[in-house]
C-alpha cells in the first residue's frame, strides 16, 4: 500500500536491479523480508509488543531491506568493493538504530532528559541512516526536506548554527537548539523518528500492505479488472468505465496511484484507445481513477489509519464518513467518461470480447471472502492490525481450500494423478507462494515506512521549534481570515510538498503545519480538516507540472506527458471541489438532520454533474457557451454556506440541465 510518488520507480528500479544483485544478496533480501513479515504477523495477531520495541525492530528491518534492495550508487551500477563497503556500514547503522533501543530501553527511560554521550552518538547514527535509507527507497527530495528541517532546528542564537538564523524571516525565527537537544527529540523522544507516523506504519499499514501482497500474488487484480469489464464493458465507453470501477477496487489493495495506473492501465488504456478515446484522454482517465483509489474505503492508502490516530477517532468511523465523498469522486470521473463517449458517438464492446459475469465470479468469488471478513471484523470493532491478521489467514485458508478442491477432485478427471509425489510438489509450490507473498509484502512496505520515518523527523522539528504555530499565524496573515483563501493556500502548499514528498508524508507534514490553523483559527471541525488535507495531498498525482500518475498513464498510452497530465487534472476536479463542499457543508461528514444531509448530498452530486457538463459542453446533447457560462455561478452558489443561494443555484442548474435533456430528446426524435 505504498503511496510514495517514487514508489513505482523504486519498485521498477528494484526489479531492474535484480540482475545486478548477487545471489547471496537476493537470499539476504528474502530472509530479511520474510523475517519482517513474520514478525509483523506475530505482533499483530499473537503477542503485541511495547510501543518502542515494535517501532524500533520494524524500522531496523525496513532499513536493512532498503540498503539491500537499493545499492548506494543506484540500481544500474554494480555494488563493487566500495559500494559494498558503504552498504555494509549502513546495514550496521540500521542494526545499531533498532538494536540499541531494544537492548537498553529501560535504562534510556530511567535517564529521560539526561542523555549519555552514547545515546547521542547512536541518535546521530540513526538520523543519518534514516535519511540515507529514505534517499534510496523514496527519493532525494524527501531526504533534502528532512535535512532542511534539521538545519532549521539548528538556526537561532542558541543553536548549533546561530549565523543561519540571520537568514530567516522574522516570523520564522526561534531560539535555536543544540545537537544534544535535537538528537534527544528525534531519536529518544516520542515525537521524532519513532513517533506516530512510524508507529502507524509499523502496525496497521504494514499488515494491510501484506494483505495486498497476498491478494496480488493470488490473482485478485485480474479478478477485479474482469469484474469491472463484465459489469460495464457493453455500455458506451465501457473500457473507460471499467477503468474507473477497477481502480476503485484495486486502490483498496495497492494503495498507490502509480501502482494502480501500471496494473489496471496496462489493460484499460489500450482498450480505451481502440474504442475511440484520444491517447491523452485514456491516460488521464486512468490516472484520475487510480488517484481515487487512495481515498476509497476501507483502506484509503495509509490515510484512514493516520487520520484515525491523529483525530483519536475509531478507524471504522473514519472509513464510514469517507464512503460518500469517495462515491461522489468516482461518480464525477464516471460521468466525464460517459459524456466523452456520448460526444464522440462511441459504442460498447461486443459480448464476445468481454468476460461473462458468471465465469468471472465462478473463477474468483473466493477473493471476495477475505474482503468480507475484513469488513465484518472492522464492524465488530477489532483492532485494525488484528483485522488485517485474520484477513490474511482467511486469504491463505481460502486459497488453500480452493486448490485442494481442484487438486483432489478436478485434476484427476483431467488425467492428472494424485499420488505422494504430486502432493509433495503441491506442498512445495504452496510454501514457495507463501514465502513469495511474505517477501513481496515486506518489499512493498519499504517506501511508505521510510517516508513515515523521515516525516517523523519533520514532525519532531515542528514540535520542537513551534513551527506549526508560526505557520498558523502566516496563514491567518496571508488569508486575512478568509476561509476560502486559506483553503487555496493549503492546496498550493500541498502541491509544492507533493513535488518532493509521497502522499502519506505530504499529509503528515501538512496536517502538522496547517491543521491547528484550520481548526482553531477558521473553525473547521477536526475530522473535516484532516480529510480536506488528506484529499489535497493527493493532487500531485494529477496536477501539472508534477502529475506523477498522469505521467505513468502517458507512458502506457504513448501520449505527451503534459497533455495527459492536463486531462487527468480535468477529470480529477472532484479532488478539489468535494473537500470545499465538506468544509462549507460538514453535515455530509459529521451527520445532522436527515433532510439536511439528503439535501447536501443531492446538491453536491448535481453541482459536480453540472461542472462536468460545463467543462465538456455536453450532457444529453451539445451545450452552447452561454449556457455553460450560466452554469458556473449556479455551481458556485452550491458551494456557499448560504441556504438561499443554494436553492437558487440548484434551481438554475436543474432548469439548464433540464433544457439540455429536452433538446436532446428533440434531436433524437
N, C-alpha and C positions, 0 to 999 in steps of 0.2 A: 504494500500500500504506500509505497514511496511516492511523495508528491513533489520532489525536487525538480526544478527546471532542468537540471543537469542529470537527473536520474536516468533518463532514457539514454543519453550519451554515455553515462557511466556504465550502464549495463552493456551497451554495444561495445564500448571500449574494453570492458571486461571479457566479453566473448571474443572480441577481436584479438585480445592479448593471450588467449589460451595457447596459441601456437608458440608464443614466446615464453610461456611459463613452463618450467621444467616439471618432470613427473613428480619429484619429491614435493615441490611447491603445491601442485594440484592436490596431492594427497593431504598436505597440511591444511589447505583450504577446506577440503571435505571434512577432515577431522574437527577443525575449529568450528565450522558451520554446523555440523551435526551436534557437537557438544553444546553450542549455544542454544540451538532449538530444543534439545532435550532438557537443558537447564531451565529454559523458559516454560516448557510444558510442566516440569516438576513443580516449579514455584507457582504456576497459575492454577494447577488442579490438585496438587497433593499437599505440599508444605510451603506456604508463603514464607518469604524471608523478610528480615527487617529492612527498613527503607534504604539505608546506605549500603547494606550488603548487596541487595538486589541491584541497585543502580550501578555500583562500582564494578561488580562482576560482569554485568551486561555491557557496560561501556568498554571494559578491558577486552572482552572477546570481540566486540564490534570493531574496535580499533585494530586488533590483530588481523581480523579479516580484511580491513581496509588496506593495511600495509602489504598483505599477501596478494590481494587482488590487483592492486594498482601500484606498479613499480614507480620508484621515485622519479625517473626520467620520462615517464609516460608509457602507455601500452605498446607503442610501436618501436620501442628500444629494448634490447635485451638488458637484463639487470647488470651483468658483468660483475667484476670484483668490487668496484667502487659502489655501484648501485646496491649490490647485495649487502655490503658492509653498512651502508646508510640505513637500508631497510631493517637490518638486524638490530641496529641501535634503536630505531623507533619501535620495533617489536618489544625490546627490553623496556622502553619508556611506557608502552601500553601495559605491560606486566606490572611495572612499578606503580603506575597510576591506580590500578584496581587493587593490586595485592597489598599495598601499604595500608589502605583503609580497612581492608578485610582483616588484616593481622593486628592492627594497632588501634582499632576504632574506639575501644573503651578508654584507652589512655588519652587519645585525642579529645574525646568528650570531656574527660576529667580536667584537662587543662584548657578548656574552651576560652579563647581570647588571649591566652598566654602561650603562643605557639613556639615550639622549639625550632632551631635552625634546620633540623632535618625535615620538619613539617613544611617549612618554607621552600626548601630546595626541591622536595618531592612535588609541591604545588607548582613550582616553576616548570619542572619536567612535565607534569600533567597538562599544563596550559599549552606549552609548546607542542606536545604530542597531539592534543586535541585539534589545534589549529592546522597541523600538517596533515592529519588524517582527513580533516574536512576538505583541505585543498585537493586531495586526491579523489575523494569519494563524491564531493558535491561541486567543487569548483573554486577557482581562485577568488572570486568575488566575495564569497562567504567568509573566507579567511581574512581578506582585506578589511571587511566591515568589523570583524572581531578585533583585529589589530587597532583599527581606528578607535573602537570603544576603549581599549586598554590605554592608548595614548591620551584619550580624553580624561580618563581617571587620573593619569599622572600630571595633567596640565593644571597648574594652580600654585599659589605661593608656598603651600606646604607639601607639594607633590614632588615626585622624583624629577620631573621636568618643569620647573617653575617658569622657565622662559616661554614655554609653549602656551601658557595661559594668556600671554600678551596678544595672541592672535585670535582669541575667542571673542565673539560679540558679547556685549555686556550682559545680556540676559542668560547666556550660557556659561558665564564664569562660575567657578566654585573653588573651594579651599584647596583642592588637590590632595592626593593620597600617596603614601609611600608604598614601596614594594611589599613589605610585610602585611600591611593592611589590605591591599588589593588581593594578594595571593590568598590570604585568610578568607576573604569574601568569596573568591572564585572557586577555590578547591576545598576549603574546610567549612564553608557556610552552607546554608540551605537555600540560598538564592543564586548560586553560581552554576558551575558545570553540572553539579548533581542536584539541581533544583527541579522545579515542577516539569519543565519540558522533557528532560531526560527520564524523569520518573514516569511520565505518561508513555513515552516511547518504550521503556523497559518493561512495562506491564501490559497495558491494553493494546497499544499499537502493534507491538511485535506479534502477539498471539493471533491477531487478525491478519497480519501480513502472512503468517504461516498458514492460516486457514485459506487465504487466497492462493498461496503457492500450491497447496494440495488440490484445490479446485482446478488450478491451471494445468497441472500435470495429468489430471484425470479427464481432461477434455471439456470442462464446463464452459469455456469460452466459445467453443464451436456450438455447443448446445444453445446458448443464449442467442447467438447470431442466427442460427437456423430457426429458432423460435420466433425471432423478430421478423424474418423473411416470410415464414409461414403465415404470420398474422397480417402483414401489411403488403407483401410483395405484389399482389394483384391490383392494389389501388394505384391511382395516379402518383407518379414519383415514388413508387414502392421502395426501391433500394435506399432512397434518402430517408424515408420514414423508418425503415428498418434500422438505419444507422442511428437515428435518434433513440429508438427503443433499446437496441443492443447496447448502446453506450450507457444508457441508464442502468442496465443490468451489469455490464462489465465494470462500470465505475465503482460499483459496490464491492467488486473483487479486487481490482488492481489499485484503486485509489490514486492513480496517476493519470493526468490528462494526456500526457505524451504516450504513455504505455497504451492507453485507450485508443488513441489515434492509430498507433502502429498495429495493434491487434485487430480491431474492428475495421479500421480504414483499409487494410490490405484486401478485405472482401468487398466493402461497400463502395469505396471510391471508384474503382474500375467499372462497377455496375452502374453507378450514377452517371458516369461519363457516357457509357453506352446508351443510356436511356435518353440523354439529351442535355444533361446539366453541363455547363461550362466547367473546365478543369478547376478554375479558381473557386467556383461555387461549390463543387464537390468537396474540395479540400476544406473550404470554410465551413460547410455544413458539418463535416465530421469533427473539425476542431471545436466548434461551438457545442455540439452534442457531447463530445468527450469531456469538455470542461465541466459540463453539467453533472458528470459522474462524481465530481468532487463534492457537490452539495446535495447528493442524493442519499437519503437514509437507506439502510440503517447505519452504514459505516462513515460516509462523508469524508473519505480520505482519513486523515488523522484528526479532522476538525471536531467531530462530535465529542471525542474523548477529552480534548483540550478545553473545549467550551464548558463541558460538564465540570472539569476540575477547577477552572478559573471562576466559574459562577457559583460553585458549590451546589449545583442542581443535579438531580438524578440523571444519569445518562439517558434513560428511557424518555424522560420529559424533553430533553434536547432533541432527540430523534423525532418525537411526536410533533413538536411545533415546527420542525423543518420539512415535514412532508408536503404541506400545502404550498409553500414558496417553491419547492423543487418541482412540483407538478405544474405550477404557473410558468416556470422557466422552460421546462421541456415542451409545454403546450405552445409557447411562443415560437420556439425553434421549429416545432412540427408544423405550425401554421405558415411560417415562412416557406418551408419546403413545399407545402400544399399550394400556396399561391404561385410559386415559381412554376410548378408542374402545370397549373391551370393556364398561366400566361403563355407558356410555350407549347400548350396542347399535347402534353405528354400522356402516354398510356402506361398501364401497369405491365408487369412481366407476365408471360404466359404461364399457365398452370404446369406445363411440362418442365419449365425452367426452375420451378420452386419446390422446396421440400414440403411434404404434406404434414400438417399439424399432427395427425395421428402417428405418423412414422417418427417424427421428432420426439414426441412425448414417449413413445414406446422405447426409443433408444436412450433417452436421457432423463426420464422422470425422476430417477434417483438423485439427480443433482438438486432437486427442489427439497428433498428431505432434510439435509443439513441446514439449509437456509430456514426451513420451517422450524426446526429445533432451535436454531439461533434466535429467531424472533420470539418463539414461545418462552424460552428461558429468560429473555430480556423482559418480557411482560411479567414473568414471575419474580422480577427484581433481584436476580442473581448478579453478582459482580461481573462486569464485562469480561475480565480476564478468565473467570471461571466459565462464563458462557462460551468464550472462544475455545477453551479447552474441550468442553463437551461437544461443541460443533465439529472440531477436528476429529474427535473419537467417532462421532456419528458418520462423518465423511469416510473415514477409513473402514468402519464396520459395513457401511452400505456398499462401498466399492468391493470389499472382500466377499460379501454375500452375493453380490451380482455376478462376480467372477466365478464363485463356487457353483452357482446355478448353471452358468454356461458350461463350466468345465465338466461337471458330473452328469448333466442331462442333455445339453445341446451338442457338445463336441462329439460324444460317442455316436450320435446319429449321423454325424458328418464323417465318420470313419477315423476319428482321432482317438486312439486307445487311452484308457485311464489306467495307468499302472504306476508302480513305485517311482520309476524314472521320471514320468510325466509330472507326478506330484512334486518330486524334488525340484524339477526345473521351474514349476509354477511357484513354489515357495521361494526359491532363489530370486526369481523375477519380481515377486511381490515385495520382498525385503529390499531389493535394489530400488524399486519405485518409492518406497517409504523413505529410504536414505536420500534419494534424489529430491523428494519434497522437503525434507528437513534442511538439506543444504541450500536449496533454492530459496526457501523462506528466510534463512539467515542472510544470504547474499542480498535479497531484495530489501532487507531491513537496514542495510549499512547506510545508504544516503540519508534516510529520514532520521535515524538515530544520531548521525554525525551533525546533521542540521540542527537538531534539538540541543546537542551538547554545546555548539557554538552560540546558539540562541540563548543558552544559559549564561554564557559569558556576557552577552549584551544585556540581558535582564539584570545580571549581578551588578554591572556598572551603572545601569539606570537607577537601581535601588540605592546604590552607594552614593551617587552624586546628586540624586534628586532631579535627574533629567526629565522624568515624567511630569513633574510639577512645572518645570520650566517650559516644557513643550505645550502643556495646557495653557499657560499664560500666553505663549506665542500664538496658539490657535485662536484664543479669545481676542488678541490684539488684531490679528490679520482679518478675522471674520467679522469684527465689530459686533460680536454677539449674535450674528445671523446664522441660524442653524443650517440653512441650505449652503451657504458659503463654507461653513465648517465641514460639511459632508464632501463638498468639492475638494477641499484641502486634503481630507482623508483619502479620497480617490486618487489624487495626484501623488500623495506620499506613497500609497500602495503600489502605484505604477512604477515609481522610481525605485522603491525597495525591490519590487518584483523583477527588475532587470538583473539583480545580483543574488537574490535570495530565493530559495524554494518557497512554495506556498505556505507550508507549515511555519517556517521560520519568519516569513514576512508577517503572517498573522500574529505570532507571538510578540514580535518587536512592535508592531503597530498597536496592538491592544495595550501593551505596557505604556506606550507613549501617549496615545490619543484616547484610550479608554476612560481614564479619570476625567478628562475634559468633557467627553460626550455625556457621561452620566451626571457629574456634579455641576458643571457649568451650563450645559444645554438641556438637562433634564431628560435625556434619552434613557429608558429603562435598561437595566444592566444586561439582560439577555438579548434584547434588541440590538444594543450597542455591539455586543460580541458577534452576533450574526451578521450585522452590517459590515464590520471589519473583516470577518471571515469571507464573506461574498466578494468584497472589494479586493481581497488578497488574491483572488483567482484571476484578476484581469490581465496579468502579464502573459497568460496563455493565449489571449485573443486580441490584445490591444497593440497596434503598431506603435513604436518600431520594434518591439521585442515580443511579438506574438509567437511564443515557443510552440504551442500546439498547432497554430496556423502554419508555421514553417514545416513542422513534421507532416501536416496534411499536404503541403505544397510538394514535398519530396515524393510522396506517393502519387499525387495527381499529375506531376510533371508540369506544374504551373509556376508562375512567378511568385516567389515568397511573399512580396509585399501586397500583390493583388489578392492573394489568398488570405493574408492577414486582415485586409480591409473587409473582405467578405465575412470572415469569422467574427470580426468586430461588429458588423451589422447584424448578423444572426444572433449574436450573444447579447443583444441590448437588454434583455431581461436581467442580466447580471448587474446593470446599473440602475434600472428603474424599480425592480422589485425591492431592493433594500431601502430605496427612497420611500416606497409605499409602506414598508414596515415601520419606518420612523414616524410618519405622519398618521398612520392608522395601526397602532400597535395591537389592536384587538385581534388581528389575524394571527398574532404570535402569542399574546398573553391571554386571549379569550375575552369575553364580555357578553352583553346581552345577545341572544341568538340572532335576532333580527339585524342588529348592527354588524355582527360577524358575516352573516349571509350577504348583506348589502356590500360590505367591503370586498368580499371575495368576488362577487359578480361584477362590481365596478372595476376591480383590478383586472379581471380577465377581459372585460370589454375594452379597457384602455390599452392593454397590451395588444389585443387583436387589432384595434384601430391604428395603433402605432405601426404594426407590421404592414397593414394595408396602405397607410400613408407613405411609408418608405418605398414600397414596391409599386404603388399606384394602381393597385388591382386588388379586388376581393372576389366579387361574383362576376364582375366584368371590369373593363378599364375605368380608371377614376381620373377625372380632369384635375389639372394642377390646382385650380381654385378650390375644389372640394378637399384636396389634400391639405391645403393651407388652412381651411376652416377646421379641419380635424385637430390641428396642433393645439390651439387654445383650449379646445374641449378636453384633450388629453391632459394638459397641464392642470385644468380645473379639478380633475380626479385626484391629482397628487397633492392638492392643498387640503389643509385640515378644516376647511370651511364647508359645512353641510350644504348650504345653499349653492355654492359654486359646484359642488359635486353633483347635485341634482341637475343643474343646468348643463354641466358638461356631459353627463350620462344621456340626457335627453337629446342634446345636439348630436352626439355620436350615433345614437340609435336612429335618429332622423336621417343622417347622412348615409350610414351603412344600410339602412332600410331602403333608401332611394337607390343605392347601388344594386341591392338584391332585386328590386323591381325592374331596373334597367336590364339586368342580366336575364331575368325571366322573359322580357320583351324581345331581347336579342335571340334567345333560344327559340322562341315561338316564331 
